Amino acid sequence: MTATDFLSVERTYLQGGAKVFIFQPSPEGGVKLLKQGHLSGLVTLRTESKKWREAETTENLHAVPTPLAIYITKDGKVGVKSIQPGKPLELKGMFPIEEVAEPYTKPGLRLPITARLKYKLRSLLGTSSCPWGYEELNDRYCIIENWEYLKDSYYADSKTFTEWIPFMGLKVKTGGYKEIRSISASWGIQLTTSTNSMWSLSIDGIPVLDFGNSYSGSTLKVSYAPEHVIETENGYLDRYLNLPLKYVVVVYNIPVYDKWKKEYASIPIAGVYPLEVMMSGEYNVGESDLNRNHLLTDYLPNSHFPTSNIKAEIKVAKTDSRGSYPNLVFDFQGSSGYNFYSTPLGGSAANWLWSKLPGIGTLSITFSYSSTSQSVATYRIDIEEGAPNRAYYASILKRNLTLTNSNNVEAAMYFATVDDGQDSLPPCIGNFCPKSLDPNTER
């Protein structure tokens, strides 16, 4: 069954059955509840998609955010999935409630008179052990019955941010007899309409990824490949290639009640969706452009160097007799299956998110390229002038993520740290430490 979009009405097919809440962020802020209840089969939604298309009158690459279905199965498992055009949605549980629910205070509810009478009668008859406003899920949990009973935006909210976001970055931290005097770099990004916007989600800190819409608009090409070597400042260097991005952040707290523990709880869920890359055309950036605007900087604009809860590959490299090491870092991405590419959240979005859900964990902005994509990214770093016959350590970041169909994927993050390893053994780079050193290298 396909999902169709006529004006603001969309239809989708839900495989299986569950208690489902379907939300979509609104262009004016906040979140709209599109549908709720025990749903299965063909479902018709009046979405916010038309409003988003009307708001995005731009030639830049842009994508409408897909609705999100948050659902709880009878066996007590939670799932979150994107409702994608043309694809049925399987209501398969992902995480047991007890693994992702956090204790929370009793929510304030606005119960209409009819609901009060129903719950009072239920209490008198003893047909349910759930609190007022909740319904039975199974022998342990109750779930909020009607989302519209909830009083405030703590339980569902969204905010759109426009910020310069680092897409690629490098730190060099060396000194003393192992000082790196110069490096060379070749970085490039090409984004086209075959780029997919992704929902980067967190369910109580567990990262999950799902597909959104492909982009519409004009191609963007950005390259940073200086003709000459890049000299460090006494062995230290920072470079960041940044792009202006509009993206939406959503937060949800799903109220549940644990009958075994007799306590209220909520399931914290957050998501990030890139809406628009706010420039198009072709840009060739060199060292003469450093800090002229936000495109190439030696500082992070409105963001943090990604470290926490992110995997790093540690490469130990020994320079030759001239102190050089070509292809210390080299990665080329595009045109083979689905490739995933993540960048860190901007500072304003991260602060807003953590004020709403302090323990939600690390989120990133994620894109994907299909097997037929013309979108590519390339990232190369060479040591040109280091200490001869010495070991250096490169930390290359990756994110291990799980698609909502349970397939594990690795998302590239084009951020690397080059360290001389003189401060620790094994050398720690950022928050990362390799488990062992190559015995053939010198410290």
SVG drawing of the C-alpha trace seen along z (x, -y; Angstrom):
<svg xmlns="http://www.w3.org/2000/svg" viewBox="-20 -38 85 47">
<polyline fill="none" stroke="black" stroke-width="0.4" points="0.0,0.0 1.4,-3.4 1.2,-6.6 -0.4,-9.3 -0.2,-13.1 -3.2,-15.1 -3.0,-18.7 -2.4,-18.1 -4.0,-14.6 -1.7,-11.5 -2.5,-7.8 -0.3,-5.1 -0.6,-1.4 0.3,-0.2 1.3,3.5 0.4,5.1 -1.2,3.2 -0.2,1.1 -1.1,-2.0 0.1,-4.7 0.8,-8.4 1.6,-10.1 3.2,-13.5 4.7,-16.0 6.6,-19.2 4.8,-22.4 6.6,-25.2 5.5,-27.8 6.9,-25.7 5.5,-23.1 4.2,-19.7 0.9,-18.6 -0.7,-15.3 -2.0,-13.8 -3.6,-10.6 -3.7,-8.5 -5.3,-5.3 -5.0,-1.5 -4.2,-1.7 -3.6,0.8 -4.3,1.1 -4.9,-1.9 -4.7,-5.2 -5.5,-8.7 -3.6,-11.7 -4.1,-15.4 -0.5,-16.5 1.6,-19.6 3.5,-18.8 1.7,-21.3 2.5,-24.1 6.1,-23.1 6.2,-23.2 4.6,-26.6 7.1,-27.8 10.1,-26.5 10.1,-28.7 13.8,-28.3 16.1,-27.0 18.5,-25.6 18.3,-21.9 15.4,-21.3 13.2,-18.5 9.8,-18.4 10.0,-16.5 8.1,-13.2 5.6,-12.4 6.9,-10.2 4.9,-7.3 5.6,-6.5 4.0,-3.3 3.8,-0.8 3.1,2.9 1.0,5.2 4.2,7.0 5.5,3.8 8.0,2.6 8.4,-0.9 9.1,-1.9 9.7,-5.1 9.5,-5.2 9.3,-7.7 6.2,-7.6 7.8,-7.6 5.9,-8.2 5.1,-5.0 6.2,-2.6 4.1,-0.6 5.1,-0.9 5.6,2.2 4.6,1.7 7.4,3.9 8.5,3.2 12.1,2.0 12.9,1.6 11.3,2.9 9.6,0.1 11.6,1.0 14.8,0.3 13.8,-3.2 11.3,-4.6 12.6,-7.0 10.7,-7.8 8.8,-11.0 6.2,-13.0 2.5,-12.5 1.5,-14.5 -1.1,-17.3 -4.2,-16.3 -7.2,-18.2 -9.9,-15.6 -13.3,-16.5 -16.5,-15.7 -17.2,-12.6 -13.7,-11.2 -14.0,-11.9 -17.3,-10.0 -15.8,-7.1 -12.7,-6.8 -14.9,-7.2 -17.1,-4.3 -14.1,-2.2 -12.7,-2.8 -16.0,-1.8 -16.3,1.4 -12.6,2.2 -12.1,3.0 -8.7,1.3 -5.8,0.7 -4.6,-2.2 -4.7,-5.9 -7.2,-8.3 -6.2,-9.3 -4.4,-6.0 -5.4,-2.8 -4.2,0.8 -1.4,1.9 -0.5,5.2 -0.1,6.8 2.6,4.3 2.2,1.0 -0.5,-1.6 -0.2,-4.1 -1.7,-7.6 -5.1,-7.1 -5.5,-10.5 -2.6,-12.8 -4.9,-15.8 -5.4,-15.3 -1.8,-16.5 -1.5,-20.1 1.8,-21.4 4.5,-21.3 6.9,-19.3 5.4,-16.2 5.8,-17.2 7.6,-20.2 9.8,-21.3 12.0,-24.2 13.7,-25.1 17.3,-26.3 19.3,-28.1 23.1,-27.8 26.4,-27.4 27.3,-23.7 30.8,-22.1 30.6,-19.5 34.4,-18.7 37.1,-19.5 40.6,-18.8 42.7,-19.3 46.5,-19.0 48.0,-18.8 51.7,-18.2 54.8,-19.8 58.4,-19.5 60.6,-17.2 57.4,-15.7 56.0,-19.0 54.2,-18.8 55.2,-21.9 52.8,-21.5 50.1,-19.4 48.1,-19.2 44.4,-18.7 41.8,-17.9 38.2,-18.1 35.1,-18.2 31.3,-18.0 28.7,-17.6 25.1,-17.5 22.3,-16.9 18.7,-16.0 19.7,-12.3 20.7,-13.2 18.2,-11.9 17.3,-13.8 17.4,-11.4 15.6,-11.4 18.4,-11.0 16.6,-9.8 17.4,-9.0 15.1,-6.8 16.4,-7.4 19.9,-7.8 19.8,-4.9 20.6,-6.3 18.3,-5.2 18.1,-6.3 15.3,-6.4 14.8,-7.8 13.0,-11.0 12.4,-12.6 15.0,-13.2 16.0,-16.8 14.6,-19.2 16.6,-22.1 19.9,-23.0 23.3,-21.2 25.9,-22.4 29.6,-21.8 32.2,-23.0 35.9,-22.1 38.9,-22.9 42.2,-21.9 44.9,-24.5 47.7,-24.4 50.4,-24.8 51.0,-23.1 49.2,-24.5 51.6,-25.6 50.7,-24.9 51.3,-27.3 54.0,-25.6 52.5,-22.2 48.8,-23.2 46.1,-23.7 42.3,-23.9 40.3,-23.9 36.6,-23.6 34.5,-23.6 31.1,-24.9 27.7,-25.1 24.6,-27.1 21.8,-24.6 18.2,-24.9 17.0,-21.9 14.2,-21.0 14.6,-19.4 11.7,-17.5 11.2,-16.2 8.6,-13.8 7.9,-12.4 5.5,-9.5 3.7,-9.0 3.4,-5.5 2.5,-4.0 4.3,-1.0 1.8,1.0 4.4,3.3 6.4,0.4 3.4,-1.9 5.2,-4.8 4.8,-7.2 7.4,-7.3 8.0,-8.8 9.8,-7.6 12.1,-10.4 12.5,-10.6 14.3,-13.3 14.9,-13.7 16.8,-15.9 15.9,-16.5 17.8,-18.6 15.4,-20.9 17.5,-23.0 21.2,-23.5 21.0,-27.3 23.4,-27.9 23.8,-26.4 26.3,-26.7 30.0,-25.9 32.6,-27.2 36.4,-26.6 37.8,-27.6 41.5,-28.3 43.6,-29.5 43.0,-33.1 39.4,-32.6 40.1,-31.6 37.7,-33.5 36.5,-35.8 33.1,-34.4 31.8,-31.2 32.6,-28.9 36.2,-28.1 37.3,-28.9 39.9,-28.0 37.2,-27.9 33.9,-26.0 31.0,-28.3 28.1,-27.6 29.0,-24.0 31.3,-21.6 34.0,-19.3 32.2,-15.9 33.6,-13.6 31.0,-12.1 29.5,-8.7 31.1,-8.6 33.3,-5.8 36.8,-6.6 39.2,-4.6 42.8,-5.1 45.4,-5.0 49.1,-4.8 51.3,-6.2 55.1,-6.3 56.6,-9.1 59.4,-8.4 62.9,-9.8 61.7,-13.2 59.0,-13.4 56.0,-12.9 53.1,-10.5 50.7,-10.6 47.0,-9.7 47.1,-9.8 43.4,-10.0 41.5,-9.2 37.8,-8.6 35.6,-8.8 31.9,-8.4 29.2,-8.0 27.7,-5.8 27.8,-2.4 24.7,-1.2 23.5,-3.6 26.2,-5.7 25.5,-7.8 27.1,-11.0 26.7,-12.8 27.6,-16.3 27.3,-17.6 24.3,-19.7 24.8,-23.4 25.3,-24.9 21.9,-26.6 20.0,-23.4 22.1,-21.4 21.4,-23.8 17.6,-23.8 17.5,-20.0 19.4,-19.4 17.2,-21.9 14.2,-19.8 15.8,-16.3 19.0,-16.5 19.8,-12.8 18.9,-12.2 22.5,-11.5 24.3,-12.5 22.3,-13.4 23.7,-14.4 22.4,-15.7 22.5,-12.9 22.3,-12.6 22.4,-9.5 23.3,-8.9 21.6,-6.2 23.3,-3.7 22.5,-6.0 23.5,-9.1 25.7,-11.8 26.3,-13.2 29.8,-12.6 32.2,-13.5 35.9,-13.2 38.3,-13.9 42.1,-13.5 44.9,-14.7 48.7,-14.3 51.5,-15.0 54.0,-17.0 56.6,-18.1 56.7,-16.2 59.5,-14.6 61.4,-11.9 60.7,-8.3 58.2,-9.1 54.8,-7.8 51.7,-9.9 48.1,-9.0 45.1,-9.9 41.6,-9.7 38.9,-9.4 35.3,-9.6 32.4,-7.3 28.9,-6.8 27.4,-3.4 23.7,-3.7 20.7,-1.3 18.1,-1.8 14.5,-1.3 14.5,1.9 17.2,3.3 20.1,3.1 23.2,1.7 25.0,-1.0 28.1,-3.2 27.8,-6.9 31.0,-8.8 31.9,-11.9 34.6,-13.9 36.4,-15.1 39.9,-13.9 42.5,-14.7 46.2,-14.2 48.2,-13.8 51.8,-13.2 51.0,-10.8 53.5,-12.4 50.9,-13.0 49.8,-9.5 50.6,-5.9 48.5,-4.6 47.8,-8.1 44.3,-9.5 42.9,-11.7 39.9,-13.7 37.8,-11.2 39.3,-8.2 42.2,-6.0 43.6,-3.1 43.8,0.2 47.4,0.9 50.3,-0.5 51.9,1.0 55.2,2.5 57.0,1.4 56.4,-2.3 58.2,-4.7 56.6,-6.9"/>
</svg>
